[in-house]
Amino acid sequence: MALDLVHNPDQLAPAMAEAARLVEAQLDALLPVPEAAEARLIEAMRYAVLNGGKRLRAFLVMQTAQLFTVNTTCAARVAAAVEMLHAYSLVHDDLPAMDDDDLRRGQPSCHRKFDEATAILAGDALQTRAFEVLAEPDTHADPEARCELITAFALATGARGMVGGQMIDMLAEGQTLSGPEITRLQALKTGRLIQFSAEAGAILGRAPAAQRHFIAAYGRELGGAFQIYDDVLDETASAADLGKTAGKDAAQGKATMVSILGRDRARAQAQHLAEQAAAHLESFGPRADLLRALANFTVTRKN
C-alpha cells in the first residue's frame, strides 16, 4: 500500500513562506550593494538570487536544522549559501552557451536583464560568496562543523556533483540514454544539491551517524522525485505556470525519464520516490511531518 504522504499539508505553505522570509533577509544582508565600481556586479547577483522561487532547498536546510535544534540564524545563513549556489547554477544554465533561455521565474534571465559577461561574473561571484558564508564563524562556532559543511557542499556541487551532471546533460543532447544513465545524470545535476540541503541541518546539529543517514536518504529520494516531476511539468505546464520556457527538454533532445517512460509512468516513478523519501523519516515521528508534506508537494506542485 502506498504511504500517505500528506502530513499537515495546510501548515506547509506558511512554513515555507516563513523560511523564505528568513532566508531572503539573510541574502539581503549578505549581499549589500557597495558604492563602488563593482556595484553593477552585486546588483546582478541580487537580481539572480532575490527574484523569487520556491526556496525548496532553503526550506530543507531550515526544517532539517530544526529537527536537531540548530540556531535559526545559523541555519538561515547556510540556507542562504545554498540559494546563492543554486542561483549561480541557474544564471549559467540560462546562458546562450548552455540552455539559451530568456526567461527565469517569470522575469528576464540574468544575461537578458544585464548582459552575458555580467551574468557570468555574477554566477562566479555567487558561487564564491556561498563558500565564504559557510566558512565564516557566524555560521557555526565549531570550525570542524564548518569544514564538514564546506566539504559536503563542494562534493555536491562540483565535478562529481551538480557541475558534472550539467556536463553529462550537455553531452546527452540528442542521445538515447538508459534509465540508469538518466537517473545518474539527474542525481548529479539536481539531486546532490537537494540531498546536501537536507544533510546540512544534520551537519549543523552534529547529528548521530544513524540519523544523518536517514536524512541523507530522504534528501536523495526527494531529489530524484523533484527532477522527474520537473521533467513532467516541462511537458505539461505552461510557460506562465513554470516561469520559464516550457517544452525545452523535448525541443533540445534532452535525456529525461519522460522520454523513456512516458508522462504517466514518469509521474508514477516520481510519486514512488516521494513515498520512499517519506519512509526514511519514520524514526523522527511527528517532528518530521512538514518534511513528509514537502515530499507530497514535490510531486503535486504546479511549477
C-alpha positions in Angstrom: 0.0 0.0 0.0 1.3 3.5 -0.9 2.3 5.6 2.0 0.1 8.6 3.0 2.4 11.5 2.1 0.1 14.2 3.2 1.0 15.3 6.8 0.0 18.8 7.9 -0.4 20.0 4.3 -2.1 23.2 5.4 0.9 24.0 7.5 3.4 23.6 4.7 2.7 26.7 2.7 3.0 29.1 5.7 6.1 27.3 7.0 7.8 27.6 3.6 6.8 31.2 3.4 8.3 31.9 6.8 11.5 30.1 5.9 11.8 32.1 2.6 11.3 35.3 4.6 14.1 34.5 7.0 16.5 33.3 4.3 15.8 36.3 2.0 16.5 38.6 4.9 19.9 36.9 5.2 20.5 37.2 1.5 19.7 40.9 1.6 22.2 41.3 4.5 24.9 39.1 3.0 24.8 40.9 -0.4 24.9 44.6 0.3 25.3 46.9 -2.7 28.6 48.8 -2.4 29.1 52.4 -3.5 31.9 51.4 -5.8 32.6 50.4 -9.4 31.6 46.8 -8.7 28.1 47.8 -7.7 26.7 46.5 -11.1 28.0 43.1 -10.3 26.3 43.0 -6.9 23.1 44.2 -8.4 23.2 41.3 -10.9 23.9 38.9 -8.0 21.0 40.3 -6.1 18.7 40.1 -9.1 19.6 36.5 -9.7 19.1 35.3 -6.1 16.3 37.6 -4.8 13.8 37.3 -7.7 11.6 34.7 -6.1 11.5 30.9 -6.5 10.1 28.1 -4.3 13.1 28.2 -1.9 12.7 24.5 -1.5 16.4 23.9 -0.9 16.4 26.7 1.7 13.3 25.2 3.4 15.1 21.8 3.6 18.0 23.3 5.4 15.8 25.2 7.8 13.5 22.3 8.5 16.2 19.6 9.0 18.1 22.0 11.2 15.0 22.4 13.3 15.0 18.7 13.8 18.3 19.0 15.6 17.6 22.2 17.5 20.0 24.4 15.4 20.1 28.1 16.0 17.7 29.7 13.4 20.2 32.4 12.3 22.9 29.8 11.7 20.5 27.6 9.6 19.4 30.7 7.6 23.0 31.5 6.7 23.5 28.0 5.4 20.2 28.2 3.5 21.2 31.5 2.0 24.5 29.9 0.8 22.6 27.1 -0.8 20.3 29.6 -2.6 23.3 31.6 -3.8 24.8 28.4 -5.3 21.5 27.4 -6.8 21.1 30.9 -8.3 24.6 30.8 -9.8 23.7 27.4 -11.5 20.5 28.9 -13.0 22.3 32.0 -14.2 24.9 29.9 -16.1 22.3 27.4 -17.2 20.3 30.1 -19.0 23.3 31.4 -20.9 23.4 31.0 -24.7 26.2 28.5 -24.4 24.1 26.3 -22.2 20.3 26.2 -22.4 19.9 29.7 -24.0 16.8 30.7 -22.1 15.4 34.2 -21.9 13.0 33.7 -19.0 13.6 32.7 -15.4 11.0 32.8 -12.6 8.7 34.8 -14.9 11.3 37.5 -15.5 14.1 38.1 -18.0 17.1 35.8 -17.2 20.1 37.5 -15.8 22.0 37.8 -19.1 19.0 39.4 -20.7 18.5 41.8 -17.8 22.2 42.8 -17.8 24.5 41.2 -20.4 26.3 37.9 -20.9 29.6 39.0 -19.3 27.9 40.4 -16.2 25.8 37.3 -15.9 28.9 35.0 -16.0 30.6 37.2 -13.4 27.5 37.3 -11.2 27.3 33.5 -11.2 31.0 33.2 -10.4 30.7 35.7 -7.5 27.6 34.0 -6.1 29.4 30.7 -6.0 32.4 32.2 -4.3 30.2 34.1 -1.8 28.3 30.9 -0.9 31.5 29.2 0.2 32.7 32.3 2.0 29.4 32.4 4.1 29.9 28.7 5.1 33.5 29.4 6.2 32.5 32.4 8.5 32.3 31.8 12.3 28.8 33.2 12.4 27.6 30.1 10.5 28.8 27.7 13.2 31.1 28.2 16.3 32.8 24.8 15.6 35.4 25.0 12.8 35.1 21.3 12.3 31.4 21.7 11.5 32.2 24.5 9.1 34.8 22.4 7.4 32.4 19.5 7.1 29.8 21.8 5.6 32.2 23.1 3.0 33.5 19.7 2.0 30.0 18.3 1.6 28.9 21.4 -0.3 31.9 21.1 -2.7 31.3 17.4 -3.3 27.6 18.1 -4.1 28.2 21.0 -6.5 31.5 20.3 -8.3 32.7 17.9 -11.0 31.3 14.9 -9.0 28.0 16.6 -8.4 26.0 19.4 -10.0 28.5 20.7 -12.5 29.4 17.1 -13.6 25.7 16.4 -14.1 25.4 19.5 -16.3 28.3 18.3 -18.4 26.6 14.9 -18.8 23.4 16.6 -19.7 25.0 18.6 -22.4 26.8 15.6 -23.9 23.5 13.6 -23.8 21.5 16.0 -26.0 20.2 14.0 -29.0 21.5 10.8 -27.5 19.5 7.8 -26.2 20.3 7.1 -22.6 19.2 4.2 -20.5 17.1 4.6 -17.3 20.1 4.1 -15.0 22.1 6.6 -17.0 19.4 9.2 -16.8 19.0 8.5 -13.1 22.7 9.2 -12.5 22.7 12.3 -14.6 19.8 13.7 -12.6 21.2 12.6 -9.3 24.3 14.7 -10.0 22.8 17.7 -11.8 19.8 18.2 -9.4 19.7 15.6 -6.7 23.1 16.2 -5.0 22.3 19.8 -4.0 18.9 18.8 -2.7 20.5 16.0 -0.7 23.1 18.4 0.7 20.3 20.8 1.7 18.7 18.1 3.8 22.0 16.9 5.2 23.2 20.4 6.1 20.8 20.6 9.0 22.1 17.3 10.4 25.7 18.6 10.0 24.9 21.8 11.8 23.2 19.9 14.6 26.1 17.4 14.9 23.6 14.6 14.5 24.4 11.0 15.2 25.5 8.9 12.2 22.3 6.9 12.0 20.1 10.0 12.0 22.2 11.7 9.4 22.0 8.5 7.2 18.2 8.7 7.3 18.2 12.4 6.5 20.6 11.9 3.6 18.5 9.1 2.2 15.4 11.3 2.5 17.2 14.1 0.5 18.4 11.6 -2.1 15.0 10.2 -2.9 13.4 13.7 -2.7 15.9 15.0 -5.2 15.1 12.2 -7.6 11.3 12.8 -7.3 11.8 16.5 -7.8 13.7 16.2 -11.0 11.5 13.6 -12.6 8.4 15.7 -11.8 10.2 18.7 -13.2 10.5 16.7 -16.4 6.8 16.0 -16.4 6.0 19.7 -15.8 8.2 20.7 -18.7 5.9 18.8 -21.0 2.6 19.5 -19.3 2.7 23.0 -17.8 2.6 26.4 -19.5 5.4 28.9 -19.5 3.2 31.2 -17.4 2.9 28.5 -14.7 6.6 27.5 -14.9 8.0 31.0 -15.0 10.4 29.7 -17.7 10.2 28.4 -21.3 8.1 25.3 -21.4 8.8 22.2 -23.6 12.5 22.9 -24.0 13.6 19.4 -22.9 11.9 17.7 -25.9 12.9 20.5 -28.3 16.6 20.2 -27.3 16.5 16.4 -27.3 17.2 16.2 -23.6 17.5 12.9 -21.8 14.7 12.6 -19.3 12.7 9.9 -17.6 9.6 11.2 -19.5 11.4 10.5 -22.8 11.8 6.8 -22.0 8.9 6.1 -19.6 6.2 8.5 -20.9 4.4 11.0 -18.8 2.2 8.7 -16.8 4.9 6.2 -15.8 7.3 9.0 -15.1 4.7 10.7 -12.8 4.2 7.3 -11.0 8.0 6.9 -10.6 8.2 10.4 -9.0 5.4 9.5 -6.7 7.2 6.3 -5.7 10.4 8.1 -4.9 8.5 10.7 -2.8 6.9 7.8 -0.8 10.4 6.3 -0.3 11.7 9.7 0.9 8.9 9.9 3.5 9.6 6.4 4.7 13.1 7.4 5.7 11.7 9.8 8.2 9.9 7.2 10.4 12.3 7.4 13.3 11.7 11.2 13.6 8.0 10.8 14.3 5.6 13.7 14.0 8.5 16.2 14.2 9.2 15.4 10.6 5.6 15.9 9.4 6.5 19.1 7.4 9.2 17.2 5.6 6.7 14.5 4.7 4.4 17.2 3.4 7.2 18.5 1.4 7.6 15.1 -0.3 4.0 15.3 -1.3 4.4 18.9 -2.5 7.3 17.9 -4.7 5.1 15.7 -6.8 1.9 17.8 -6.8 3.2 21.3 -7.4 2.4 23.4 -10.5 5.9 24.8 -11.2 
